[in-house]
Amino acid sequence: MHALLLIDIQNDFMPGGALAVKEGDQIIPVVNALQEKFELVIATQDWHPQNHGSFAANHAGKNIGEIIELNGLPQILWPVHCVQNSPGAAFHPGLNTKKIKHTIVKGTDPGIDSYSGFFDNGHKKATGLEEYLKQKGVDSVSLCGLATDYCVKFSALDAAELGFKTTLIRDACRGVELSPGDTEQAICEMKATGVQITDSSVV
């Protein structure tokens, strides 16, 4: 079976949100149309506690964009975003959620960030996504959502490493672009690990 993974299509990643991705809202109609082409649709949701270690606000004297060490791993400091049960953590209101069969929450441990839908950033704990997909007989996944250069990329890399045939639907994603070219570099990294790159028009 071939599943569609919707990565972090949440209010805080939309224009005007706490961690806005430029043109993030433009993927919504594309994603809604894509869902009709898949039997199984699964979403991931950033779901941080207020005291999360990735928030610059939780480190005195530190600024957004600085890199610190958090429990032995390098950690970019982000604005406070996608706090559990907050409006910013909710899915974009335009997203059709009727077809979503299962939602995986991630980033719930304050001591470690979790870009990937499959594991935390240290690969210490699994989210349950791999197990769920295998239970459903999924062998191929296509990914779309936010952001290409972080959560989408790491989810795709993990999916490929776990043995799923993995495809990125490029026009149904947008990048954060902390540095110019980050999105293109992320796509090159995914390609190098065997991730197929396609557009929604050919799905």
C-alpha positions in Angstrom: 0.0 0.0 0.0 1.1 3.6 -0.7 0.4 6.1 2.1 0.4 9.9 2.0 2.2 11.6 4.9 1.2 15.2 5.7 4.0 16.8 7.7 3.2 19.5 10.2 0.6 21.5 8.3 -0.1 23.7 11.3 -1.0 27.3 12.0 2.3 28.3 13.5 4.1 27.4 10.3 1.8 29.5 8.1 2.4 33.1 7.1 1.7 35.2 10.3 2.5 32.2 12.5 5.1 32.0 15.2 7.6 30.1 12.9 6.2 31.2 9.6 7.2 29.4 6.4 7.0 31.7 3.4 4.0 30.6 1.1 3.2 27.8 3.6 -0.5 28.4 3.1 -0.1 27.9 -0.7 0.3 24.2 -0.3 -3.2 23.7 1.2 -5.2 23.3 -2.0 -2.5 21.1 -3.5 -2.5 18.8 -0.4 -6.3 18.6 -0.3 -6.3 17.5 -4.0 -3.6 15.0 -3.3 -5.4 13.3 -0.5 -8.1 12.1 -2.9 -5.5 10.0 -4.7 -4.5 8.0 -1.6 -6.3 5.3 0.3 -4.3 6.0 3.5 -3.5 9.5 4.8 -1.5 10.1 8.0 -0.5 13.4 9.5 2.2 14.5 11.8 1.9 17.3 14.3 4.6 19.2 16.2 3.3 19.1 19.8 5.7 20.8 22.2 5.4 21.4 25.9 5.7 25.0 26.9 9.2 24.3 28.5 10.6 22.7 25.3 14.4 22.9 25.1 14.3 24.1 21.5 12.6 27.4 22.4 15.0 30.3 22.6 12.7 31.8 25.3 13.7 29.0 27.6 17.4 29.8 27.6 18.4 33.0 29.3 20.5 35.3 27.1 20.0 33.2 24.0 18.4 34.3 20.7 16.4 32.7 18.0 18.7 31.1 15.4 21.5 30.4 17.8 22.8 26.8 18.1 23.2 25.3 21.5 23.9 21.8 22.8 20.8 20.1 24.1 21.4 16.8 25.9 24.5 16.2 23.7 22.9 17.2 20.4 23.3 20.4 18.4 20.0 22.3 18.6 18.8 25.4 16.7 16.8 27.7 18.9 13.4 28.5 17.6 10.6 30.8 18.5 8.0 29.3 20.8 5.8 27.3 18.4 3.2 24.5 18.2 2.6 24.4 22.0 0.3 21.5 22.9 -3.4 22.4 22.6 -2.6 26.0 21.5 -4.2 27.5 18.3 -0.8 27.6 16.7 -0.5 23.8 17.0 -3.8 23.2 15.3 -3.9 22.1 11.7 -4.5 24.9 9.2 -8.3 25.5 9.0 -8.3 25.0 5.2 -6.7 21.6 5.5 -9.2 18.8 4.8 -8.8 16.5 7.8 -11.6 14.1 7.0 -9.3 11.7 5.2 -6.6 11.7 7.9 -6.8 8.2 9.4 -4.1 8.7 12.1 -2.1 11.6 13.6 1.4 11.2 15.0 2.4 13.8 17.6 6.2 14.6 17.9 8.5 16.9 19.9 6.7 16.1 23.2 9.9 15.5 25.2 11.2 18.8 26.4 14.8 17.5 26.4 15.0 16.6 22.7 13.6 18.0 19.4 11.9 15.8 16.9 12.0 16.9 13.2 11.2 13.5 11.8 7.8 11.9 11.9 9.5 8.7 12.8 12.0 9.4 15.5 13.4 12.2 17.8 16.5 13.9 16.6 18.8 11.5 18.5 17.0 8.4 17.1 16.5 7.4 20.8 12.7 7.0 20.7 10.3 6.1 17.9 7.0 7.9 17.5 5.1 4.7 16.4 4.8 5.8 12.8 6.9 3.0 11.4 5.0 0.4 13.4 1.6 1.9 12.3 2.6 1.9 8.6 3.8 -1.7 8.7 0.6 -2.8 10.5 -1.3 -1.3 7.6 0.8 -3.1 5.0 2.4 0.2 3.7 5.5 -0.2 1.6 5.6 3.2 -0.1 5.1 6.7 1.2 4.8 10.1 -0.4 5.5 13.2 1.7 4.2 16.7 1.6 4.0 19.6 4.1 6.3 21.9 6.1 9.1 22.5 6.1 11.0 21.0 3.2 14.4 21.7 4.8 13.6 20.4 8.3 10.6 18.1 9.2 9.8 17.0 5.7 13.5 16.2 4.9 14.2 14.3 8.1 10.9 12.3 7.8 11.8 11.4 4.2 15.4 10.4 5.1 14.1 8.2 7.9 11.4 6.6 5.7 13.9 5.7 3.1 16.3 4.3 5.7 13.5 2.2 7.1 13.0 0.6 3.7 9.9 2.4 2.5 9.8 3.5 -1.2 9.8 7.2 -0.5 8.7 10.1 -2.7 8.7 13.8 -2.1 5.9 15.8 -3.7 8.0 18.9 -4.2 5.2 21.5 -5.0 3.2 20.4 -2.0 6.1 21.5 0.4 7.7 24.8 1.3 11.0 25.5 3.1 12.0 27.6 6.1 15.2 28.8 4.4 17.1 30.0 7.4 19.9 30.3 4.8 19.3 30.9 1.1 19.5 27.6 -0.7 18.6 25.4 2.2 15.5 23.9 0.5 17.4 23.0 -2.7 20.2 21.5 -0.6 17.6 19.4 1.4 16.2 18.1 -1.9 19.7 17.1 -3.1 20.2 15.3 0.3 17.0 13.4 -0.1 17.8 12.5 -3.8 21.2 11.2 -2.7 19.5 8.7 -0.3 17.2 7.4 -3.0 14.1 9.5 -2.3 12.2 10.1 -5.6 11.3 13.8 -6.3 8.0 14.4 -8.1 5.2 17.0 -8.6 1.5 16.7 -7.7 0.5 16.9 -11.3 2.0 13.4 -12.0 0.9 11.7 -8.8 
